Structure formats: structure tokens, C-alpha cells
Amino acid sequence: MAAVNLSNSPITQVSQTQTPVQNNLQPQLLTRLLLDLRGKRFTVERENILSLPESVLLCLFPNGLVLSRQSAALSDGGNDDDYEELYGVDFDPECFDYVLNFFQHAREDFYGTTANPGGLLAAQQSLLEGSSPTSDFGPSPSSQNPLLSKQAIIVLREELEYFSIPPRNGEEATDARGIANDALLDLKKASGRYLLHKRNIFTALQRNVNKENNLAEQHLIDMLCMSGFDREDEWGYRAMEPSRCCISSIALVLLKTGIVHSSNAAGERQVTVDYNQMATAQKLLLFWRKPARKCWWDGIEVDVAEPGEQARIIKLWARRVWTLELSLVRLHGLSSRYGSLTRPHASSFAGMTHGQARDGHSHSACAFYMICVGYPDPLRMYDTSSHTLGTFLPTRACRRAHGASSTACQSHRLS
């Protein structure tokens, strides 16, 4: 039997040349991002992006964002340090600038700057070395209280979609394809201008409280006003969305923690703590990186006539979606394990009872509800199955209840 030539066998044949192995294909994290927000470009440090509220990040990057040089690493080994990818973002650039500036000023005031290192944190070092008295959360060493070492910001957003009901026998109409005529377009624009100038934060919610006698919503207003808002506050930024019957608003305030900075007669800085206020502020930690939503309808009759014109009374319906979140501003941003942005935890809380929430399904939303109805301890999950979450929904549960997104109503446009 003829001997088998092993060198020609496809099983034992080995190539004499080896392909060089590249050891630098590990994706590197981007240090900054180049964003294009509706034609306006921003260059933002990665740490500043990661420190933004989850609700804002979800609007900026609804499909997530990979913060690494993957494409550059695969193309040339990842050695191109000057490589930058432009990310197109459908978000109001003026609103984004407002958020960035507020967070930057809050960071500088709390942590100080290179030129002025004496921020509020430097004066609070004595608090970090001690321990706070027992609060509703039990004994809590100051070293475990993030409100002593980080600046906390309350983030409140509103997405308002409005629907104008024209008077009967008016000129406003649509054609066979459902396209609005010029008269109806003018009515929609007039309605938008009317709502745009209503900048008070709590007017609409207080009107709903008076109409429905909703104690939970009244407690929500009281909680926010105890934590940093004022009842006469206005939205920090409010603007119409382009080509849509939608108004986006946002308000940012520093969380009132009860820490008071003062100076004595000798000019020395002193720090005192109101521990009752601190206990109230600690309850809002339930919304850190866990935004919760509230949705309600508001219908009123308004006069949208311009000055000098004849009265033009119409029925105006508005669907308002509030998003409440607490954000902690860090000096050096988040840790490196947050290399990519993902959506918040997906859990549906609609109709969930407190007993179900206690089992780990609805931590932030149930606490949101219990704070609003005045329970003294949101962390103590009362097993009262008769109370449900009602209209208080977390971020993504609201999307399931109303479709893909509260801002994705393609048929409701100014066109």
C-alpha cells in the first residue's frame, strides 16, 4: 500500500507563514464627542456627557451610544488619536446649552476651580468626617451620604403636546388627505404661542389639583417646593419643537439639602445642617438615575386672538408629560465602567401595587407615589394592595402605555 504523503494532506498541512497579530485592536474610549444638534455643533468632553441626567441622555441618544473608537480601531489599529466621529442628534441646541451651562456652574461652585479651589465641598470636609443623626433611613454615616460630597440637581422636564379644537362653522378645515389648510395652521401656531408664554411651572398641575381634588398631585407640588422649587418658579428653558404641535420645557434647581454656609464675625466660614431637611432631600435619592414620569390631560378654553383682533375663543387640549429625576454632579464624571450609554432599566409599573413594588419591581416609581401621597418613609414598602401607582409611571412604562414615544407622534404636526 502506497505511503501517504502527510505534507500534502489537508489535515496536517500547516502554513509556513504566520499572520502578524495586532495587539492594539482594543477599542479606546473617546475623550470627547462631536455632536451636531440640528445644525449647531458642540464639542463635549465624555465625562460631561456621562454626568448629564438619564432623561436628557435618552432624548439625545434614544438608541444608545458607543463611546469607543471602534471604527477607527478596526480600520487602522486604533492609533489615530485625532479621529472624531460626528454624531447627529435631534435635540434643541439651546436647551442642550442651557443644561451644560447649569451643570458646569454647579460643578464649579461646589468643587471649586483651579483658580479658585475653595468651593462648597472644601467647607464641608468636617461633615464628611463625622456622622449624621438617625433619620428616617436609620443611622447613616456621613461618609455614606452622597449629598455631602456631591452636588445634587433636581431635573424636571415637560413635554406638552397640544390639540386645537376650532369653532364650528369656521374656516379651519382639512382636505381629503387630512392636510390642514392655512386657517387651521394659523390656529395651531396661535395656540402654540399662547402656551409658550405660559411659563409658570405649577399652574397647570395646580389647576388639575383644584379640578379633581387630587391630593397626590398636591403632595407632589409640596415635595418639589420643599426640595428647591418655588411655587412661582418658571421653566428655565421653554421652546416649540420645529414643525410639530409640541412644546418642550426643562427646569433645573439645586437640591435643598439643609446644609447652610455662613461666616462668623471673624470672617471664618461655618457650616450647619438642618437634618430634617436633609432627611427630605435623601428621599429624592430614589430618583437618581431612575427618572419617573407623570402624564395627564388638560383642557381649557382660551382666547388666541392677537392684540387688537376680535376675540377668538377655542378649546385647547394639552397632554403633559412630566419627567422627574435627581442628578448628582461629580468632579471627574462617572467611572470607566459606563463606557457606553444604555437605556434606563425597563420595567412596567402601570397598575402595580406596593406589595409588588416591595418585591423589587417598582422601587423608584412606587417611592414617587408614596412621597406624593404623604407617606413618611418611601423606603418602607407598605403592603397596601388597595393603592396602585395610578398615573405615576417610570420613563419607559409611559412609552409602552402611549406608543413609541410621547414626542414621536408623526401625524400631529404643524403641516
N, C-alpha and C positions, 0 to 999 in steps of 0.2 A: 504494500500500500504506500502510495507516494506520501512523502513527508509534507506537512502543512507549513507553508511559509508564514510564520507568525508576524513578520514585519509588514506583510501586505494584508493582514486580517483587519477588517474594520473594527473589531472588538478590542484588539490590542494596539492598534495604530495610535501613536501619540505625536502630536505636532512638536517639532523641534524648536519652534519659535514661540515665545510667550508674550502675550499682550501685556504691556505695562499697565499697572494698576494705579489709578489716580486716588490718592488718599484725601483729596480736598474737595470731594463731592458733597460733604456735609453742608446742608443749607445754613447760611448765616442769617441771623436776624437783622432786619432792616433797622437802621438807626433813625431814619426819618422817612416820611411819606410825602409824596407829591400828589395833592388832591385837586381835582377840577370840579368845583361846585357851581354848576350852571354857568360856566364860562369864566368864573373867577378862581384863580389858582392860589392854593395855600401850601406852604412847606411846613409840616408839623413834625416835631420830634415824636418818636414812637412812644416814649414814656408819657407824653402829654395826651396822646390818643388813648392810651390804655387807662388813664386816670379819669376819662370822661364817664358820665353816667351811662348805665346799661341801656336805658331807654333812648338816649341820644345815639349810642353806638348802633342800636338796632335800626334806627332810621337812616343812619349813614351807610351801614353795610348790612342790608337785610339778608343777604346770602352768605354772610361771614367774610372774613378777610384773612389771607395768609400773610403773616408778617415776616417772610423769609425770602432770600434771594434764590428761589428755586429755579426760575427760568435762567438766570444768569449762571447758576452753578452747573446746570445741565449743558449749557452751551459752550462755556469756556473755562470750566473748572471753578468758577466762583471767585476769581481773582480780580474781577472788575469792581473796585470799590466805588467808582463813580457811576455805577449803573443805578438808574432810577426808573421806576415804572409809574406812569401816570394813571391814577385811579379816577374814573368819572363817577361822581356822586350826585344824585338827585336830591339836594338839600339846600335850604335857603342859606346863601353865603353870609348874609348879615346876621342871621341867627347863630350860625356857627362862630362868627367872630365875637358876638356877644358872650357866648358860653366860654370861649377860650380866654377872653379878657377877664371875665369874672373869676375863673379858676386861677388864672395867673396872679391876679391881685390878691386873692385869698391865700394863695401859697406864699407869696412874698410877705404879706402881713403876719402870717402865723410863724413861718420858719425863718424869716429874715432873708437878706440878700448878701452878696459878697461885700458890697459897700456898707450895708447896714445890717450886721448879723444879729442885732438884738430884737428878735421877733417875740411874739407872744409865747412861743414854746420855751424860750430861754427863761422867761419869768416864771414858768410853771414847773420847773425842774423839781422844786421842793414837793410838789404834789405827787410826782411820779415816784418819789422815794418813800412816801407814806402810804397809808391805806385809808379808804373812804369808809364811812359808817355803813352799817347794814341798811340796804334799800329794799325795794320790792323784789329785787332779783336775788336777795340773800347777800352774805358777805362777799365783797368784791374788792380784791387788792387793786390799788391804783395802777399797778403795772399791767393789769389785765383789762383796764378800761381804755378803749381806743380813743375816747373823746378827750382824754387828757394829753395825748401825744399826736393827734391828727386833727386837722381842720375838717369839720363836718358841714355839708351844704345840703339844704333841702331843695330838691328839684321837683317842680310842679309844672306839668305840661298840659295844654288843652288843644285838642283837635276838634274843631267846630265845623260841621257840615250843615249848610242851611238850605232851606227849600222855600221858595217864594210862591205863594198862592195868589194869583192875580184875581182881581174882582171880576164878577160875571159881566158879560156883555162888554168887555174891554177889548182893546186892540191886541193884547198879548195872546199869542197862539203859536202852535207848531204845525209844520206841514205834514204830509203823509209819511215822511220818513222820520218824523219825530224831531226835526231840527227847528230850533226856536227862531222866530222872526226877530227883527230889530227891536220891536217894542218889548218883547219878553227879555231879550238880552239887556236892554237898558234897565228893566225892572230888577233883574238879578244883580247887576252892577250897583244899582242904588241900594239894594238890600245889603250887599257886601260892605259898602261904605258906611251904612248905618251901624252894622255890627262891629266894624273895625274900630269905630270911635268909642265903643263901649268897653273901656279898658279896665274897669274895676274887676278884680278877681272874683269876689264872692257875691256879686249882685245877683247873678243868675241862679246860683245854688241857694242863696238865701230866699229868693223868690219861690223856688221849689219847696223849700222847707215850710214857708208860710202857707203855701197852697196845699201841700199834702200832710202837713204836720209830722214831718219825718224827723224823729229825734236822732236817728243815726247820722243823718246829714248835718244836723245842728252840732252834734258832738265832733264831727269831722272838722267843721269850721273852728270850733273852740280849740280843738287839739292843735290845728295849724297855727292859730293865733297865739297860743301859749308857747309854741316852739320857735317863733321867729317872725311870723307874718303879722300884719296889722289888718284890721277889718276894712280899712280904706285903701289898702295897697292896690296898685295897678300892675298889670303884666309888664315884666321887664322888656319883653320884645313881643310884638304882635304884627302880623302881616298876612296879606292874602296870598294864597297859593296861585301860581300862574295858570290861567285858563281853567280854573275849577271853582266851584262854589264851596270853598273851604278856607278857613282861617286858622292859622297855627299860632299858638302863643306859648310862652315859657316864662317862668319866674324863678329866680334863684335867690335864696336868702341863707345867711349863715345860721346854723342851728344854735338856738339859745341854750347853752349848757349850764348856766348858773355860775360860771367862772367869771369873776369880776376883777379887772385890773385897775388899780388906783395908785396914787402917790401920797405919801405922808408929808408932814411939814418939812422934813429934811430933804424931800425930793426923792426918797427911796421908793422903788416900785413894790407894791404889795398885792397879793393875790388872795382873794377869799372865794369860797364856794358855797352856793346855795344848793344843798344836797337834795332838797325836794325838787328843784328844777332839774338837777342832774338826773334824778330818777325818771322824770318825764322824758328827758332827752334820750335816755338809754332805751326807752321803749321804741323809739324810732329806728334803732339799730336793726330792727326786724326787716326794714326795707332797704338795708344796704345790699346793693347788687341784686335785689329782689323787687323790682317795680311792681306795683299793684295798680289796677285800673278801676275806674268807676264810670259808667255810662248812663246817661239819662236824656230824655227828650224835653224840649222847652218850646212852648207855643205861645206867641203873643201877637197882638195887633199893633202895628207901628205905622207911623206916617213917614214915608220915604221921600216926600217932596223936598226939593231944594228950596233954599230961602227965596222968597218972592213968588214961588209957584203955588198953584192951588193944592189943597190938601189931597194926599194920595194914600189912603188907608188900605193896608193889605194885611193878610195873615202870614206870619213868618214863623216857620218851624225850624228848630235847630237841634241837631243831635250832637251833644257834647260828650267828649271822652277825656277824662282826666287821668293822668298818669302821675303817681306819687312815688318818689324814690329818695333815698338818702345816699349821698356820695361822700366818701372820705378822701380828702386830698392828701396824697403822700408827697414826701420831699423828692424821692427818686423814683416815683411811679411804682408799678406793680412788679412782682417778682418775675423772673425769666420763664417760669412755668406757664405764664399766659402768653405763649408765643403766637397764638392765633386767636382771633375773636370768634366766639361762637354765640349762638342764640341762648337766651336765658333758659332755665330749666322748664321743660314742657310738662305741665300738669294742669288738668282742667279742674277748677274749683267750683264751677257753677252748681248750685244746689247742694253743696257738701255741708255736712253737719259738723259741729265742733268735735264730736266723738271721732269722726273720720279724720279731721284735721289733727287730732291728738296722735293718731297713728302714723303721722309723718307725711301726709299728702298735701296739706294746705297750711304751711307754717306762717308765711307772711300774710296771705290773704285773710286767714282766719283772725290773725292778730290785728289786721287792719279793721276788720269788722268789730272786734271786741273793744278796741280803743274807741271806735266811733259810738258804740252803744254805752260806753262809760264803765266797762269792767275794770276793776283796779289792777289786775295783773294779766296782761295779754299772754304771758308765757304759760300761765296755768290754764291749760285747755279744759274748760268746763264741759262736762258731758251732758249738755242740754240739747238733746236732739231736736227740740222744737224750734231752735234758732238755726236758720240757714244763712248762707252768705248773701242771699238776695242779689243786689246789683253790683256787689263788690267782686270784681274779677281780676285775676292776675293778667299780665300782659298778653300772653298767648291764648289764654282761655277766651278772652274777649274777641280775638281774631276768629276762633272757631265759632263763636256764637253769632258773629256778624259777617262771616265770609273771610276772604283772604286778608283784608286789612281795612281798618277804618278810613284810610286815606287812599284806597285803591278802587274807589267807585268810578269806573271808567265812563259809565253812562251819565253821570251827574256832572256836567261840565258847563263852562261858560262858552258854549259854541253852538 
